[in-house]
């Protein structure tokens, strides 16, 4: 039963990557990953460096990721502490 759950998860991730990530703007990919990260339990979320989390899952440059995160933080959309996502408010649909 556990093997089926793991395989289903990986299938969903690859399906998302192939259909969603390649057809959307870079900001929408970052936004989606922020929303996905926010769904994790706080203890797990606080242990994940947000820039590394995004960079591992995309082909986006670290400088672009940092710029988007900085702009979202300045706009009050996210709260970060030591590179960890503390709070996520309503993210804008467009960058």
KETI-372210 format. One line per 8 residues: number of its first residue (from 1); for each residue x negated, y, z of C-alpha. Coordinates in pm, 1 decimal. Each point is the difference from the previous one (the first is absolute). Example, Ala and Ser with C-alpha at 12.3 -4.5 7.8 and 13.67 -1.06 7.14 Angstrom:
1) -1230.0/-450.0/780.0; -137.0/344.0/-66.0
***
This chain:
1) 0.0/0.0/0.0; -282.3/242.9/81.9; -169.8/-66.0/-333.3; 316.5/97.2/-183.1; 20.6/327.5/194.4; -363.7/84.3/-77.8; 38.9/-82.1/-367.8; 320.7/203.9/-18.0
9) -177.5/296.3/157.1; -290.4/-15.4/-246.1; 238.7/-40.0/-290.0; 188.1/312.4/110.7; -323.9/196.2/36.2; -123.3/-99.3/-345.7; 337.8/68.0/-153.9; 3.8/345.8/158.2
17) -355.0/67.2/-116.2; 74.5/-99.9/-356.6; 331.9/178.5/-33.9; -10.3/292.5/239.9; -361.4/103.7/42.8; -84.1/13.9/-370.4; 301.3/205.6/-102.7; 16.8/265.6/272.3
25) -199.6/311.8/74.4; -290.4/-22.5/241.8; 189.2/194.7/265.4; 296.9/-239.0/-15.5; -235.6/-293.6/54.5; -152.2/174.2/305.1; 348.6/88.8/125.1; 119.2/-358.0/-35.6
33) -302.1/-133.2/191.0; 55.8/255.4/278.2; 360.4/-114.0/31.1; -114.0/-362.0/-1.0; -260.5/68.5/270.1; 258.8/180.3/210.7; 210.4/-318.9/14.7; -273.6/-183.3/192.2
41) 15.1/-21.2/379.9; -177.0/291.4/171.3; -281.2/-214.0/143.1; -83.2/-138.5/-344.7; 43.3/337.7/-173.4; -229.2/175.6/248.4; -276.1/-249.4/-77.8; 1.6/70.4/-376.2
49) -200.0/279.8/-160.6; 249.1/156.0/-238.7; -249.5/108.4/-268.0; -154.6/-347.6/-14.2; 346.4/-159.8/-3.1; 97.2/202.3/-308.0; -334.0/-31.5/-176.2; -6.7/-380.5/39.4
57) 338.1/-28.3/-169.6; -45.6/250.2/-282.1; -262.0/118.1/-245.0; 30.6/357.6/123.1; -309.1/197.0/95.0; -70.8/64.2/366.0; -9.3/375.8/-65.9; 351.0/-5.9/-151.6
65) 134.8/-206.6/290.1; -158.0/236.6/253.8; 140.4/304.5/-183.1; 353.6/-141.6/0.4; -25.3/-99.0/366.5; -136.6/342.6/90.5; 279.5/176.9/-186.7; 265.2/-220.1/161.9
73) -152.3/64.6/340.9; -13.1/376.3/-61.4; 363.5/-5.7/-112.9; 103.0/-178.2/318.8; 113.1/-314.8/-180.8; -242.2/-233.1/179.1; -192.2/-2.3/326.6; -342.6/-160.4/-0.8
81) -241.9/-68.7/281.4; -349.0/-129.2/-78.6; 117.5/-113.1/-343.1; 297.1/-193.7/138.2; 363.5/69.5/-85.4; 174.5/111.8/319.2; 322.8/142.6/-137.1; 166.8/18.8/-338.1
89) 269.6/256.4/-68.6; 205.6/22.2/-317.5; -247.9/-6.6/-289.8; 63.9/220.7/-302.8; 103.1/-183.4/-317.8; -242.4/208.3/-209.8; -351.1/122.9/69.1
***
